[in-house]
Amino acid sequence: MKKIFISIFLLIVIAAACKKDRSVSTGDDKDQKVTFKVGFAQNSTGFLSATHTNSLKSNADTGLTNHVSIIHYAVFDASGVILHKITQKSTDAIFGQYTDNLKPGTYTVVVAAGPVNLRVSGSTLNNSFLDQQSDLLWGETFFSKFSITIATTAITNNVALHRITSKVVVNVNDPIPAGVNGLLLTIKNVAVKFDIGTEHPFYDPPNTVISGSYYDSKYQISTSFLYIGPFDVTLTGGSLAEKHIDNITAGPNTLITLNGNLFGGTGSDGNGFKIGIDTAWNIPINKGF
């Protein structure tokens, strides 16, 4: 009988202790709402890519949809392991705004926006990348990475996206000879991935971008790319003409324009091309050849 009383006494003590633990809980470990509102940094609004035609809901951010078709949100915990990854399309009702639920603590948040084939790969902060899936031709791509600390109240973060791509635009101003149906633009020494952990293009190794198109009565060709260092451009007009511009030094968030005559014409730009580098996208630099 004595053993039974002792057992009952121990059960009462344990129950009282559990009740006490519950009574002192402050709720500090509850999930808190964290809202992210996405926009562009001031120096990232200089270029306009072709406006996307979307069936937008009335409360979508049309400023964003003029530039990007998709937004990725990724949240990493303090050890660098990914917790949440959310994707929004420009046709979503609240494009550019996302609300997450996070427990108190410190997190790293990554927001990336760009063309529809932009993706985020990897499961840890030090091994995650942005790429265009199997495509070397990047559209305008924007990025932000920052740290947040969650306490015991809901918070709102305004996210300023910065452009991480550069762009080459070529205009050929002289008459196009018969039989030339397009231009070929080759850019050597560009990156294919963007390392989220280091926030730099990934050299693995550099690759070549090739693109071709024409516009109205003049030929125009352009492509966005990840700048990783000085690069070389070759412009070819069929089998009749070829121009080489080597060792162009620019930077990320840079617009490089090439204007001139490719086929020996005598238009307003003479027989050569003029290179304009606009980084305002950042600070204008000019180089002739």
VOPAGU-2260 file (C-alpha; in pm, 1 decimal, decimal comma):
REM VOPAGU-2260
SITE   aa  ch    i         X         Y         Z
SITE  MET   A    0       0,0       0,0       0,0
SITE  LYS   A    1     289,2     232,5      81,8
SITE  LYS   A    2     425,3     185,6    -270,4
SITE  ILE   A    3      84,6     278,7    -418,5
SITE  PHE   A    4      75,0     605,6    -217,2
SITE  ILE   A    5     428,5     692,5    -327,2
SITE  SER   A    6     336,9     633,7    -693,3
SITE  ILE   A    7      24,6     849,5    -664,4
SITE  PHE   A    8     228,3    1125,3    -499,2
SITE  LEU   A    9     485,9    1120,7    -780,7
SITE  LEU   A   10     211,2    1142,7   -1044,9
SITE  ILE   A   11      61,8    1446,1    -868,6
SITE  VAL   A   12     402,8    1617,1    -857,5
SITE  ILE   A   13     466,3    1552,0   -1228,7
SITE  ALA   A   14     120,6    1679,4   -1324,3
SITE  ALA   A   15     171,9    1996,1   -1120,5
SITE  ALA   A   16     508,1    2057,4   -1284,7
SITE  CYS   A   17     360,0    2019,9   -1633,6
SITE  LYS   A   18      77,1    2257,5   -1543,4
SITE  LYS   A   19     330,8    2512,0   -1416,5
SITE  ASP   A   20     530,5    2487,5   -1741,7
SITE  ARG   A   21     217,2    2557,1   -1942,6
SITE  SER   A   22     120,0    2850,2   -1726,4
SITE  VAL   A   23     450,8    3037,3   -1776,6
SITE  SER   A   24     456,1    3001,0   -2157,5
SITE  THR   A   25     477,0    3347,6   -2317,2
SITE  GLY   A   26     398,4    3247,2   -2674,2
SITE  ASP   A   27     731,9    3386,7   -2793,5
SITE  ASP   A   28     774,4    3090,3   -3027,5
SITE  LYS   A   29     457,0    3163,0   -3223,5
SITE  ASP   A   30     479,6    3218,6   -3597,9
SITE  GLN   A   31     474,3    3583,8   -3698,7
SITE  LYS   A   32     350,8    3726,4   -4026,7
SITE  VAL   A   33     625,1    3873,4   -4242,9
SITE  THR   A   34     517,1    4065,2   -4553,8
SITE  PHE   A   35     754,4    4139,8   -4842,8
SITE  LYS   A   36     671,8    4419,5   -5089,8
SITE  VAL   A   37     891,2    4418,8   -5398,9
SITE  GLY   A   38    1002,5    4715,8   -5610,1
SITE  PHE   A   39    1308,8    4832,9   -5803,4
SITE  ALA   A   40    1615,4    5014,8   -5674,1
SITE  GLN   A   41    1652,1    5361,2   -5829,8
SITE  ASN   A   42    1947,4    5264,9   -6049,0
SITE  SER   A   43    1766,4    4961,6   -6190,1
SITE  THR   A   44    1489,8    5135,6   -6384,7
SITE  GLY   A   45    1688,1    5271,1   -6678,4
SITE  PHE   A   46    1614,8    4995,8   -6928,3
SITE  LEU   A   47    1277,7    4890,2   -7043,9
SITE  SER   A   48    1250,0    4546,4   -7188,2
SITE  ALA   A   49     955,7    4473,4   -7414,1
SITE  THR   A   50     637,3    4518,7   -7215,3
SITE  HIS   A   51     478,2    4189,6   -7123,4
SITE  THR   A   52     114,6    4149,4   -7223,0
SITE  ASN   A   53     -64,7    3988,0   -6934,3
SITE  SER   A   54    -418,8    3935,6   -6816,7
SITE  LEU   A   55    -351,9    4121,6   -6492,5
SITE  LYS   A   56    -573,9    4141,2   -6188,4
SITE  SER   A   57    -656,6    4494,2   -6078,0
SITE  ASN   A   58    -424,3    4488,5   -5776,9
SITE  ALA   A   59    -114,8    4349,4   -5948,5
SITE  ASP   A   60     193,0    4573,0   -5955,8
SITE  THR   A   61     202,3    4678,0   -6322,6
SITE  GLY   A   62     537,1    4851,6   -6270,4
SITE  LEU   A   63     691,6    4511,9   -6203,6
SITE  THR   A   64     511,6    4343,4   -6490,1
SITE  ASN   A   65     666,3    4589,2   -6737,3
SITE  HIS   A   66    1002,8    4430,9   -6657,9
SITE  VAL   A   67     959,5    4078,8   -6520,9
SITE  SER   A   68     735,2    3777,4   -6564,2
SITE  ILE   A   69     823,5    3579,2   -6253,3
SITE  ILE   A   70     937,9    3640,0   -5893,6
SITE  HIS   A   71    1101,8    3383,7   -5667,2
SITE  TYR   A   72    1110,1    3418,8   -5287,2
SITE  ALA   A   73    1343,9    3195,3   -5084,4
SITE  VAL   A   74    1388,5    3198,4   -4705,6
SITE  PHE   A   75    1692,1    3036,5   -4539,4
SITE  ASP   A   76    1730,2    2969,9   -4167,2
SITE  ALA   A   77    2029,2    3076,2   -3953,6
SITE  SER   A   78    2224,7    2765,5   -4057,7
SITE  GLY   A   79    2169,8    2838,6   -4427,4
SITE  VAL   A   80    1912,0    2567,6   -4498,1
SITE  ILE   A   81    1621,7    2667,2   -4720,4
SITE  LEU   A   82    1285,2    2674,0   -4541,3
SITE  HIS   A   83    1041,8    2814,1   -4797,0
SITE  LYS   A   84    1053,9    2879,6   -5169,2
SITE  ILE   A   85     759,5    3052,6   -5334,9
SITE  THR   A   86     712,6    3150,1   -5700,9
SITE  GLN   A   87     476,6    3418,8   -5832,8
SITE  LYS   A   88     380,4    3481,8   -6194,5
SITE  SER   A   89     289,5    3822,1   -6334,1
SITE  THR   A   90     -71,3    3709,0   -6375,6
SITE  ASP   A   91    -106,9    3639,5   -6003,5
SITE  ALA   A   92    -345,5    3860,3   -5808,6
SITE  ILE   A   93     -84,7    4016,1   -5578,3
SITE  PHE   A   94     227,0    4005,0   -5791,5
SITE  GLY   A   95     517,6    4156,1   -5599,6
SITE  GLN   A   96     377,5    4099,8   -5250,5
SITE  TYR   A   97     418,5    3787,6   -5041,5
SITE  THR   A   98     335,5    3706,5   -4678,4
SITE  ASP   A   99     521,4    3431,7   -4493,9
SITE  ASN   A  100     485,0    3291,1   -4141,1
SITE  LEU   A  101     813,4    3261,8   -3951,1
SITE  LYS   A  102     906,1    3183,9   -3592,2
SITE  PRO   A  103    1121,9    3431,8   -3398,0
SITE  GLY   A  104    1481,3    3414,6   -3515,9
SITE  THR   A  105    1719,0    3539,3   -3784,9
SITE  TYR   A  106    1672,8    3450,6   -4150,9
SITE  THR   A  107    1824,8    3524,5   -4489,6
SITE  VAL   A  108    1576,3    3618,9   -4760,4
SITE  VAL   A  109    1643,1    3604,6   -5134,3
SITE  VAL   A  110    1414,6    3762,8   -5393,0
SITE  ALA   A  111    1486,0    3717,8   -5764,4
SITE  ALA   A  112    1278,5    3838,3   -6060,2
SITE  GLY   A  113    1312,0    3805,3   -6434,9
SITE  PRO   A  114    1184,3    3620,1   -6742,3
SITE  VAL   A  115     960,1    3319,2   -6709,2
SITE  ASN   A  116    1245,8    3067,6   -6741,6
SITE  LEU   A  117    1438,5    3210,9   -6444,1
SITE  ARG   A  118    1478,7    2956,4   -6165,7
SITE  VAL   A  119    1634,4    2915,6   -5821,0
SITE  SER   A  120    1815,3    2588,4   -5757,5
SITE  GLY   A  121    1981,4    2446,5   -5445,6
SITE  SER   A  122    1884,0    2366,3   -5087,9
SITE  THR   A  123    2144,4    2563,0   -4889,3
SITE  LEU   A  124    2252,9    2926,0   -4905,1
SITE  ASN   A  125    2610,9    2837,6   -5000,8
SITE  ASN   A  126    2502,6    2608,5   -5281,2
SITE  SER   A  127    2212,7    2792,2   -5447,7
SITE  PHE   A  128    2212,0    2955,8   -5789,3
SITE  LEU   A  129    2002,3    3154,2   -6033,5
SITE  ASP   A  130    2000,8    3036,6   -6393,2
SITE  GLN   A  131    1788,5    3042,5   -6706,7
SITE  GLN   A  132    1743,9    2665,5   -6703,2
SITE  SER   A  133    1916,1    2547,0   -7024,3
SITE  ASP   A  134    1921,6    2890,5   -7189,3
SITE  LEU   A  135    2231,1    3114,5   -7211,4
SITE  LEU   A  136    2020,1    3412,2   -7323,3
SITE  TRP   A  137    1928,2    3601,0   -7008,7
SITE  GLY   A  138    1642,5    3845,4   -6995,0
SITE  GLU   A  139    1659,1    4140,2   -6756,4
SITE  THR   A  140    1708,2    3984,6   -6413,8
SITE  PHE   A  141    1684,6    4148,1   -6071,1
SITE  PHE   A  142    1798,8    4031,7   -5728,7
SITE  SER   A  143    1807,7    4115,1   -5358,3
SITE  LYS   A  144    1945,8    3927,0   -5057,9
SITE  PHE   A  145    1907,8    4051,1   -4702,0
SITE  SER   A  146    1884,9    3938,5   -4339,0
SITE  ILE   A  147    1578,8    3980,2   -4117,8
SITE  THR   A  148    1525,9    3921,2   -3748,0
SITE  ILE   A  149    1178,2    3818,8   -3633,5
SITE  ALA   A  150    1074,2    3902,7   -3276,3
SITE  THR   A  151     718,9    3869,4   -3142,1
SITE  THR   A  152     528,6    4098,8   -3378,0
SITE  ALA   A  153     441,0    4100,2   -3746,7
SITE  ILE   A  154     666,8    4304,3   -3976,7
SITE  THR   A  155     669,4    4439,0   -4334,6
SITE  ASN   A  156     982,1    4456,5   -4550,7
SITE  ASN   A  157    1017,1    4672,4   -4862,0
SITE  VAL   A  158    1248,4    4488,8   -5102,7
SITE  ALA   A  159    1454,8    4694,5   -5350,8
SITE  LEU   A  160    1560,0    4478,6   -5645,6
SITE  HIS   A  161    1889,4    4548,5   -5824,7
SITE  ARG   A  162    1955,2    4447,7   -6184,6
SITE  ILE   A  163    2229,6    4184,2   -6205,7
SITE  THR   A  164    2235,8    4149,4   -6585,8
SITE  SER   A  165    2389,0    4373,0   -6850,3
SITE  LYS   A  166    2267,7    4421,2   -7206,9
SITE  VAL   A  167    2425,6    4461,6   -7549,3
SITE  VAL   A  168    2222,6    4639,8   -7819,6
SITE  VAL   A  169    2357,0    4663,2   -8178,2
SITE  ASN   A  170    2210,0    4892,8   -8446,3
SITE  VAL   A  171    2336,8    4862,1   -8804,4
SITE  ASN   A  172    2260,4    5186,2   -8987,0
SITE  ASP   A  173    2386,7    5128,6   -9341,9
SITE  PRO   A  174    2184,1    4955,4   -9616,8
SITE  ILE   A  175    2155,5    4580,7   -9584,1
SITE  PRO   A  176    2286,0    4396,1   -9892,3
SITE  ALA   A  177    2062,5    4149,5  -10071,3
SITE  GLY   A  178    2097,4    3798,2   -9941,5
SITE  VAL   A  179    2171,2    3897,2   -9582,2
SITE  ASN   A  180    1877,6    3774,5   -9380,2
SITE  GLY   A  181    1995,8    3838,6   -9026,9
SITE  LEU   A  182    2271,9    3931,5   -8788,3
SITE  LEU   A  183    2468,6    3702,0   -8564,1
SITE  LEU   A  184    2591,0    3842,9   -8232,4
SITE  THR   A  185    2846,8    3640,6   -8039,2
SITE  ILE   A  186    2958,8    3739,3   -7689,7
SITE  LYS   A  187    3251,2    3550,4   -7539,4
SITE  ASN   A  188    3333,2    3527,0   -7169,8
SITE  VAL   A  189    3000,4    3548,6   -6992,7
SITE  ALA   A  190    2860,5    3357,0   -6694,8
SITE  VAL   A  191    2573,2    3110,0   -6706,4
SITE  LYS   A  192    2480,6    3114,2   -6335,5
SITE  PHE   A  193    2453,0    3363,9   -6051,9
SITE  ASP   A  194    2581,1    3244,4   -5713,6
SITE  ILE   A  195    2324,7    3341,5   -5449,5
SITE  GLY   A  196    2566,0    3291,3   -5160,2
SITE  THR   A  197    2841,3    3519,7   -5294,7
SITE  GLU   A  198    2603,7    3745,0   -5493,1
SITE  HIS   A  199    2829,4    3722,0   -5799,4
SITE  PRO   A  200    2811,9    3550,7   -6139,6
SITE  PHE   A  201    2948,6    3199,1   -6130,9
SITE  TYR   A  202    3256,5    3124,7   -6343,9
SITE  ASP   A  203    3194,8    2766,2   -6450,5
SITE  PRO   A  204    3357,3    2821,8   -6705,6
SITE  PRO   A  205    3258,3    3130,1   -6912,0
SITE  ASN   A  206    3033,1    3054,8   -7205,9
SITE  THR   A  207    2927,1    3211,0   -7536,1
SITE  VAL   A  208    2592,1    3375,6   -7607,1
SITE  ILE   A  209    2455,7    3374,2   -7961,3
SITE  SER   A  210    2142,9    3561,0   -8072,6
SITE  GLY   A  211    1993,2    3695,1   -8395,5
SITE  SER   A  212    1704,8    3917,9   -8507,4
SITE  TYR   A  213    1619,1    4228,4   -8708,9
SITE  TYR   A  214    1402,6    4534,3   -8657,7
SITE  ASP   A  215    1216,9    4751,1   -8916,1
SITE  SER   A  216    1434,7    4891,3   -9199,6
SITE  LYS   A  217    1752,2    4865,2   -8991,9
SITE  TYR   A  218    1895,0    4561,0   -8829,7
SITE  GLN   A  219    1893,5    4552,8   -8453,6
SITE  ILE   A  220    2013,4    4275,2   -8231,0
SITE  SER   A  221    2030,5    4261,4   -7853,3
SITE  THR   A  222    2077,0    4026,2   -7564,7
SITE  SER   A  223    2109,2    4039,9   -7188,7
SITE  PHE   A  224    2391,7    3852,3   -7016,5
SITE  LEU   A  225    2573,9    3803,6   -6686,8
SITE  TYR   A  226    2888,4    4017,0   -6686,8
SITE  ILE   A  227    3185,2    3844,2   -6523,1
SITE  GLY   A  228    3476,2    4043,1   -6668,7
SITE  PRO   A  229    3606,8    4193,4   -6996,5
SITE  PHE   A  230    3428,1    4029,8   -7289,9
SITE  ASP   A  231    3456,2    4006,9   -7669,2
SITE  VAL   A  232    3182,6    4078,1   -7923,2
SITE  THR   A  233    3165,3    3954,1   -8281,6
SITE  LEU   A  234    2897,7    4087,1   -8516,4
SITE  THR   A  235    2839,2    3900,1   -8842,6
SITE  GLY   A  236    2620,5    3999,3   -9137,8
SITE  GLY   A  237    2586,2    3680,6   -9340,7
SITE  SER   A  238    2908,0    3598,1   -9526,3
SITE  LEU   A  239    2967,2    3962,9   -9629,1
SITE  ALA   A  240    3080,6    4136,2   -9313,1
SITE  GLU   A  241    3221,8    4073,1   -8970,2
SITE  LYS   A  242    3325,9    4305,5   -8688,3
SITE  HIS   A  243    3526,8    4216,8   -8379,0
SITE  ILE   A  244    3522,2    4431,2   -8065,2
SITE  ASP   A  245    3745,0    4278,6   -7800,6
SITE  ASN   A  246    3811,5    4338,0   -7432,5
SITE  ILE   A  247    3504,1    4548,1   -7354,4
SITE  THR   A  248    3508,3    4641,4   -6986,9
SITE  ALA   A  249    3173,7    4729,7   -6835,6
SITE  GLY   A  250    3004,7    4585,0   -6526,4
SITE  PRO   A  251    2673,4    4452,8   -6400,7
SITE  ASN   A  252    2361,6    4663,4   -6457,4
SITE  THR   A  253    2519,6    4811,4   -6771,9
SITE  LEU   A  254    2378,1    4891,4   -7115,9
SITE  ILE   A  255    2630,4    4863,2   -7398,9
SITE  THR   A  256    2517,4    5008,8   -7733,9
SITE  LEU   A  257    2693,8    4958,3   -8066,9
SITE  ASN   A  258    2582,8    5191,7   -8347,6
SITE  GLY   A  259    2732,2    5218,0   -8694,8
SITE  ASN   A  260    2780,4    5068,4   -9039,2
SITE  LEU   A  261    2864,0    4704,3   -9082,6
SITE  PHE   A  262    2869,9    4673,8   -9460,8
SITE  GLY   A  263    3090,2    4972,8   -9552,5
SITE  GLY   A  264    2806,2    5222,2   -9597,2
SITE  THR   A  265    2837,6    5597,0   -9548,0
SITE  GLY   A  266    2554,4    5662,3   -9307,2
SITE  SER   A  267    2557,6    5912,6   -9024,4
SITE  ASP   A  268    2796,6    5703,5   -8819,1
SITE  GLY   A  269    3067,7    5669,7   -9083,3
SITE  ASN   A  270    3235,9    5340,5   -9161,0
SITE  GLY   A  271    3296,2    5233,0   -8803,4
SITE  PHE   A  272    3089,4    5154,4   -8499,1
SITE  LYS   A  273    3058,5    5364,8   -8187,5
SITE  ILE   A  274    3027,7    5199,8   -7849,9
SITE  GLY   A  275    2828,7    5363,6   -7574,3
SITE  ILE   A  276    2832,8    5224,1   -7222,4
SITE  ASP   A  277    2558,0    5346,0   -6992,7
SITE  THR   A  278    2567,2    5233,7   -6633,6
SITE  ALA   A  279    2269,6    5435,0   -6512,0
SITE  TRP   A  280    2199,3    5173,0   -6541,9
SITE  ASN   A  281    2539,0    5351,2   -6381,4
SITE  ILE   A  282    2817,3    5630,5   -6526,9
SITE  PRO   A  283    2844,0    5683,0   -6902,1
SITE  ILE   A  284    3166,0    5555,1   -7065,7
SITE  ASN   A  285    3232,4    5578,0   -7439,7
SITE  LYS   A  286    3472,6    5380,1   -7652,7
SITE  GLY   A  287    3515,6    5404,4   -8028,3
SITE  PHE   A  288    3662,7    5164,9   -8281,2
